[in-house]
Amino acid sequence: KGASIVFDDVGPEWAEEIFHGVDFYNSGQSCNYASRWLVQRSLYDQAIEVIKAVAEQTHVASAHERGHDFIGPVSSLAQYERIQALIQTGIDQGAMLLTGGLGRPHHLVPSKGAYVRPTVF
């Protein structure tokens, strides 16, 4: 998993184009997933605002649900537990949790599926 770098010479619509759907595509289970963003200081506040909004607007649902752009569960319950441990480590180490966090999305709490809340530190 790699980092994406964003400099201030991108156009004014850069944030929407770069962040929308990119970070949560395939539930983050992709070799080319940008798990870190290195953003020029002058764009930092805007980047934080946009990526938080994208995460909060990301719909998590079963693949059987139709009519939504959404992300589904991660590949297994073992992977779910590993992700939960990583989120807990971030919290324990003092990372600033912007949105998401531990557990399943609130609307899927009764589910036993491997659904992860879109989380941004």
N, C-alpha and C positions, 0 to 999 in steps of 0.2 A: 504494500500500500504506500502510496506516495504523497508528496505535497504538491499543491498547485500554488503558483506564485501570481499575484495580481499587482501590477504597477499602476500608477496614477495616470498613465497615458491612454487608458481604455476610455471608451465613450461614456456618456452620462447614463446610459441604460445598462451598463456593464453588470451591475449586481444581479438584476433579474435574470439576465441571460446566463450568467455564469452559475449561479447557485440554484436556480429553479429546477428541481428534479434531478440534479446531478448527484448530490450527496446521498440521497436516499434510494437511488435507482438500485433495483435488485436487492433491496434491504441491506445495502452496504456490502454485499458478498460478491465482490468483483475484484479481479487482480488490478484493475486500473482505477479503482475507487480512490478518490482524493480524501484521505482521512485527516489531512492537515491542510490548512490554508495559510499561506504566508502573504499577508496583505500590507502594502505600503502604509505607513503610519497615517498619512493624510486620508486614507480610505477606511481606516479601522472602525470608526463609529458606525459608518454606513454599512459596512460588511457585517458587523455584529447584529444590527437591526434587521437586515435582510435575511441572514441565515437563520436567525431565531424565528422570524415570521414564516419562512419556508418550512422549517421543522414543525411549527405549530399548525400549519395548514396541510401538512402531509397526512393523508387519510390512510389508516392502517386497517386492512380488511382481509377476509378470506378471498382466495382466488375465485371462489364461486359467486362472489358478489359482482354484479354488473353495474355499469353506468357511472363508475367513478375512476378517477386516476388514483391509484393507491399503491402501497407496498404491502406485501404479504408477510408471512412468517419467515423467520430464518430457517436454515436447513434442518435443524434437529433441536430437541430439548437440551442436549449436551451443549450445542452452540449457544442456545439461549442462556444457559447457566454461565457459560464462559463470558458472554457479553455482560451479564449482570455483575459478575465479579470485576470486570474491567471498569464498569461504571462506579461500583463501590470503591475501587481503588482510587479513581479520580476524585471522588467525594472525600475519601479519607486523606488524600494528599493535598486537599485544599483548592482543587481546581474550581473555578467559578462556573457553576452549573447554570446555564442560561435557560434551558427548557428540557423537558423530558425527565429522565432519571430512572430509578429502579421500578421494576414491575412491568406489567402489561398495560397497554392503553386502557384508560378507565372504562370505555365501552366494551372492552373484551375481557374484563376481569374474571367473569365466570369461566372463560375459555381455558382449556388445557393446552391450547396451541402455543407454538413458539413465537409469539408476537412480542416485538420489542418496541418500546416507546421511542420515537425519533428524539434523539438526545444530542444536545450541543453543549460542550464545555467552552 
